[in-house]
Amino acid sequence: MKVHEKIRSMRLSKGLSQEDMADKLYMSVNGYANIERGETDVPVSRLEKIAAAFEIELLELFSFGEKNVFYLVAAAANNYNSFNNCENNLQSTDSSHEKNELEHELEKARLLLQQKDKEIAYLKEINNLMKN
């Protein structure tokens, strides 16, 4: 999802109109609408003001619509050891119920790690865009 799409989605999720956002940003409605349509290159300083209007951090705006990856990354870091333990326990388990439970936990851990990798790639992309 592109940044202008995230801005529009965030505005809609907050129940704000384009007029509300334009007022908060001291802009014309047409100028704000151009941002949401992706017709305007938005400097970081303006993005920070947009995030502030939504009462969120800029990084939260960038991550909006990305399945709350930041929370998943923290969970993945906390569950890294349980991922390894789960994989080892799975091989030595006889109980069908326990095995299913461990397989489920293992799959969750794998998904968390995939999300972490996606978030790292996304943050690298943001970093490169901010450098340019």
N, C-alpha and C positions, 0 to 999 in steps of 0.2 A: 504494500500500500504506500503510495507516494505521500509526501508531507502535506500537500494541500488537501488530499483526501482524508488524511488523519485529522486535520483541522476541522474540516466539515463534519466528519463523524463525531468528533469530540463535542462540537457545538450542538449538534443534534442530540447527543446523549445527555448534555447538560440542559436541554430544553430552551436554548437561547436562539433568538432570531439573528439574521445577519445585521439587522438594525441595532440590536443589543450589543453585538460584538463591535460594530463600527463605533458606537458611542463609547464603549469601554476603551477602545484604542485611539479615540480622537481622530477617526478617519471618516471619509465619506463611505456611504453604503456601497457605492459602485467600486471604490478602491478595495474595500474588504472583499466584495464578491469576486474581484479579479484574483485575489489571493486564493480563495477557495476553488476557483476554476483552474488554477495553475497557470494563469496568464501573467503573473508577476513573479520575478525573482525576489524572494523575501530574505532580507539580511538577518543574521543571527539576532541582532538587537530587537528586531520586530518580532521574531519567533519567541524571544524571551518575554516580550510584552503579551503576546498571544497566550503563552503558557500561564503567565501571571493572571490574565483575565479568566482563565479556566481554573485558577487556584491550584495549579500543579507545577511541578518542576519541568524544565525544558526536556530533560531526558525522558520523563513520563510521556510527554507529547510525542516524542520520537518513537517510543515503544508502544503507543496506543494502537490497538488492533493486532498486536503481535502475540496474543495469548498470554499476556502478563508474564513474559519470559523472565523478568528479573526475579520474581518470586520463585519460579521454577529453578533458576540457577542456584539460588540459595538453598533450596531443598535438595538439589542434586549434590551440592558440596557437602551438605550434612549427611546425605545418604550414601556417599561414595563407599565407605567401609561396609555398610550393610549390603551394598551391591555385590561386593566381593564375597562376603560371608554367605549371602543368599545363593550365589552361584555354587559355592563349595558345598553348602548344605543340601542343595537340590540333588547332587550326585549321590549323596549318602542317605537319602530318605526312602523309607519303605511305605509309609502311609500315603494313600492316594490323596486324601484331603489335604494333608500337609504339603504334599508335592504340588498340588494345584495352587495352594496359597503361595508357596515359594516361587512358582512360575509367574504368578501374577505380580508379586513384588519385584521379581527380576525384570519383567517387562516394563513396569513403572520406572524402574531405575534406568533402563535403557532409553526410554522416552525422555526422561529428565536430562540425560547426557546429550541426546540429540538436540534438545531445546537449548542447552548450554552452548553447544557448538554453533547453532544458528545465531544465538545472541552475540557471541564473540564476533562472528562474521558481520553481523549487522552493525555492531559498535565500531568495527574497523572501517566499514563503509562510511558511517557518519563522521568518523575521525578524518578520513580522506576528503570528504566533502567540505568539512570545516577548514581544512588546510588550503583548499583551493579558493 
